[in-house]
Amino acid sequence: MLLDQETENEIVYELCQLFGRAILPVTQFDRPGAPGDGFGTAFFHTELVGATDDGDVLHEWLLSADVATRAPYGEIGLRPSVTEPADAASDGILMPDFAGQWLHLPEVGVAAMPTGGLHGHAEDRGWRWRTQQVTDAVAARADAIALVGAEPSSAFVLALGVADDGSRPLEATIERVVRDGDELRLTTELPAGYVGAPVFGVEARPEGEVALRCLGLVLPGNGGGHPLATFDRIRSALAEATAGYR
């Protein structure tokens, strides 16, 4: 669906309110103290894996592009808005064996980190996470993804860019998404730090309103645009990789 500019601007504002605390910056290093040599964005996702008499069974993951998670060392950045108390954790979380912290799903280009270790890190240091998640309800299903055709549709990327001073500002951009064969693709090249970021579209509701849906996440660029790892494929890959633990 291609929206008018005013509606697109309203959605950008809404995205920052709803999901600004869902995303974290990711930086890769060859060794501690070395300059960062790879920048990406990761986001919290709650996966619905079942239901019991006591309620839904959810798994929480930190998702990113696989290419952003392959270095020997990495850092998960922190921002004041995602900790309670605010500014309780001024430093990022430096992780040795960074690649080993993730479940790698190379068939879809995605990596997923179980968040138990992140919550344990916070608890050990006297603070807690104050985040938002891309929930299972917001993550697009195959039928919603299939609605994207060869004609450009409005898409919105929520990412942590890379400023000249090395800071990672929150950025929301209005893009165009198209179907390219059996894949979805953003039509323009995105700045540094955007790989792994969630990409949102809108789905028309019968009552005439639109609902936000997360189509998937940004993969590395190829030829002036970026393919997406779409959520239908992410769901299937996660389910297959964790089949023995559900």
VMD Tcl script that draws the C-alpha trace (Angstrom):
set ca {
  {0.00 0.00 0.00}
  {1.41 3.38 -1.02}
  {0.41 6.09 1.44}
  {0.30 9.86 1.14}
  {3.13 11.88 2.66}
  {1.11 13.17 5.61}
  {0.07 9.65 6.61}
  {3.65 8.42 6.23}
  {4.89 11.16 8.55}
  {2.26 10.25 11.13}
  {3.33 6.60 11.00}
  {6.99 7.54 11.50}
  {6.03 9.36 14.70}
  {3.88 6.43 15.86}
  {6.69 3.95 15.17}
  {9.11 5.86 17.37}
  {6.55 5.86 20.20}
  {5.62 2.18 19.89}
  {8.97 0.60 19.07}
  {11.72 3.12 19.85}
  {12.72 1.02 22.87}
  {12.61 -2.25 20.89}
  {15.90 -1.63 19.10}
  {19.52 -1.77 20.24}
  {22.80 -0.96 18.47}
  {25.19 -3.78 17.64}
  {28.92 -3.27 17.05}
  {31.47 -5.91 16.07}
  {35.19 -5.99 16.96}
  {38.19 -8.15 16.18}
  {39.48 -7.70 19.74}
  {38.66 -5.61 22.85}
  {39.67 -1.99 22.42}
  {39.80 -2.20 18.64}
  {37.70 0.17 16.52}
  {34.31 -1.15 15.56}
  {34.43 -2.82 12.16}
  {30.76 -3.61 11.70}
  {27.59 -1.83 12.79}
  {24.03 -3.08 12.88}
  {20.69 -2.83 14.63}
  {18.97 -5.56 16.64}
  {15.43 -5.66 18.02}
  {13.43 -7.51 20.65}
  {10.83 -9.95 19.37}
  {8.41 -12.07 21.40}
  {7.55 -15.33 19.64}
  {4.27 -17.06 20.49}
  {5.06 -20.77 20.76}
  {1.90 -22.10 22.38}
  {-0.79 -21.65 25.00}
  {-1.65 -23.26 28.32}
  {-4.43 -22.82 30.87}
  {-2.21 -20.18 32.49}
  {-1.82 -18.13 29.31}
  {0.36 -17.81 26.23}
  {3.84 -19.33 26.10}
  {6.29 -16.76 24.75}
  {9.97 -16.84 23.83}
  {11.81 -13.52 23.72}
  {14.62 -13.09 21.20}
  {16.97 -10.35 20.11}
  {16.94 -10.52 16.30}
  {19.44 -9.11 13.82}
  {21.00 -9.87 10.46}
  {23.38 -12.82 10.68}
  {26.18 -10.78 9.09}
  {26.08 -8.40 12.09}
  {26.80 -11.21 14.59}
  {29.84 -13.07 13.25}
  {32.82 -11.29 14.88}
  {34.97 -12.65 17.75}
  {33.81 -9.76 19.97}
  {30.70 -7.64 19.94}
  {28.88 -5.03 21.94}
  {25.17 -4.64 22.55}
  {24.71 -0.92 23.09}
  {22.50 0.61 25.76}
  {20.45 3.78 25.76}
  {18.97 5.58 28.78}
  {15.43 4.88 27.58}
  {15.85 1.09 27.72}
  {17.06 0.77 31.32}
  {15.32 1.21 34.65}
  {16.48 3.39 36.32}
  {17.40 5.50 33.30}
  {21.18 5.83 32.85}
  {21.67 2.93 35.27}
  {23.95 1.23 32.74}
  {26.14 3.74 30.96}
  {28.33 1.21 29.17}
  {27.39 -1.26 26.48}
  {27.49 -5.01 27.06}
  {30.81 -6.30 25.70}
  {30.59 -9.97 24.69}
  {33.51 -12.29 23.97}
  {32.74 -15.14 21.58}
  {30.10 -12.84 20.15}
  {29.15 -15.22 17.34}
  {28.60 -17.99 19.89}
  {25.93 -15.97 21.70}
  {23.52 -16.25 18.77}
  {21.43 -18.92 17.15}
  {22.39 -18.58 13.49}
  {19.76 -19.08 10.79}
  {21.84 -18.73 7.60}
  {19.04 -19.97 5.37}
  {17.20 -16.69 6.02}
  {20.21 -14.49 6.86}
  {19.08 -13.93 10.46}
  {20.57 -14.49 13.92}
  {18.54 -14.79 17.13}
  {19.84 -14.36 20.69}
  {17.80 -15.74 23.60}
  {17.42 -12.81 26.00}
  {17.84 -14.68 29.29}
  {21.51 -13.71 29.45}
  {20.70 -10.05 28.85}
  {18.18 -10.02 31.69}
  {20.64 -11.83 33.94}
  {23.33 -9.27 33.13}
  {21.00 -6.45 34.18}
  {19.89 -8.18 37.38}
  {23.49 -8.82 38.44}
  {24.21 -5.10 38.11}
  {21.12 -3.78 39.84}
  {19.01 -2.58 36.95}
  {16.37 -4.00 34.63}
  {15.40 -3.69 31.00}
  {12.60 -1.31 30.04}
  {11.94 -2.29 26.47}
  {9.28 -2.62 23.85}
  {9.00 -5.68 21.61}
  {7.92 -6.48 18.11}
  {5.27 -8.93 19.26}
  {4.01 -11.98 17.44}
  {0.81 -10.08 16.64}
  {2.75 -7.26 14.94}
  {5.10 -9.57 13.01}
  {3.55 -10.04 9.58}
  {2.07 -13.36 8.52}
  {2.54 -14.89 5.10}
  {-0.78 -13.51 3.82}
  {0.18 -9.93 4.73}
  {3.62 -10.32 3.16}
  {2.02 -11.71 0.00}
  {0.09 -8.45 -0.44}
  {3.32 -6.61 -1.34}
  {3.58 -6.60 -5.12}
  {5.88 -5.32 -7.84}
  {4.56 -1.77 -7.47}
  {6.27 0.23 -4.68}
  {4.56 0.27 -1.29}
  {5.29 2.45 1.73}
  {7.78 0.96 4.18}
  {9.35 2.30 7.36}
  {12.73 1.39 8.84}
  {13.47 1.97 12.52}
  {17.22 1.85 13.11}
  {20.18 3.14 15.05}
  {22.42 4.92 12.57}
  {26.10 5.79 12.92}
  {26.87 9.50 13.43}
  {30.21 11.13 12.63}
  {31.13 11.13 16.33}
  {30.41 7.41 16.64}
  {27.10 7.84 18.48}
  {24.11 5.74 17.45}
  {21.05 8.00 17.04}
  {17.52 6.68 16.71}
  {16.40 7.13 13.11}
  {13.16 6.35 11.31}
  {13.09 6.54 7.52}
  {10.36 6.32 4.91}
  {11.26 3.84 2.18}
  {9.70 1.86 -0.65}
  {9.35 -1.91 -0.68}
  {8.69 -4.05 -3.75}
  {8.39 -7.73 -4.57}
  {11.37 -9.06 -6.50}
  {10.60 -12.63 -7.48}
  {9.81 -14.47 -4.25}
  {11.59 -11.87 -2.08}
  {10.80 -8.40 -0.76}
  {13.34 -5.65 -1.32}
  {13.83 -2.04 -0.25}
  {14.62 0.02 -3.33}
  {17.32 2.34 -1.91}
  {20.68 1.86 -0.21}
  {20.50 2.51 3.53}
  {23.13 4.16 5.77}
  {25.61 2.39 8.04}
  {24.04 0.73 11.07}
  {20.75 -0.19 9.40}
  {21.48 -3.85 8.67}
  {19.32 -5.95 10.99}
  {16.77 -3.19 11.60}
  {13.03 -3.97 11.55}
  {11.02 -2.90 8.51}
  {7.34 -2.05 8.89}
  {4.50 -1.82 6.42}
  {0.78 -1.23 6.80}
  {-2.13 -3.58 6.32}
  {-5.60 -2.32 5.48}
  {-8.37 -3.34 7.88}
  {-11.98 -3.92 6.84}
  {-13.14 -0.87 8.79}
  {-10.89 1.36 6.67}
  {-8.08 1.79 9.19}
  {-4.52 0.57 8.72}
  {-2.51 -1.66 11.05}
  {1.26 -1.65 11.41}
  {2.97 -4.92 10.53}
  {6.67 -5.75 10.80}
  {7.54 -7.26 7.43}
  {10.96 -8.46 8.55}
  {14.48 -7.10 8.87}
  {17.10 -5.46 6.66}
  {19.72 -7.70 5.05}
  {22.98 -6.43 3.49}
  {22.54 -4.36 0.35}
  {22.92 -5.70 -3.17}
  {22.84 -3.44 -6.18}
  {21.29 -0.28 -4.76}
  {18.74 -1.80 -2.41}
  {18.32 -4.29 0.42}
  {16.53 -7.65 0.47}
  {14.42 -8.36 3.53}
  {14.35 -11.43 5.72}
  {10.57 -11.65 6.00}
  {8.82 -12.81 9.14}
  {7.13 -15.80 7.55}
  {10.59 -17.26 6.85}
  {12.00 -16.12 10.21}
  {9.16 -17.92 12.04}
  {9.72 -21.13 10.11}
  {13.49 -21.07 10.61}
  {13.17 -20.40 14.35}
  {10.61 -23.17 14.77}
  {12.82 -25.68 12.94}
  {15.99 -24.70 14.80}
  {14.33 -24.94 18.23}
  {11.98 -27.86 17.60}
  {13.50 -29.91 20.40}
  {13.10 -27.16 23.04}
  {9.47 -26.12 22.66}
}
mol new
graphics top color blue
foreach p $ca { graphics top sphere $p radius 0.5 }
foreach p [lrange $ca 0 end-1] q [lrange $ca 1 end] { graphics top cylinder $p $q radius 0.2 }
display resetview
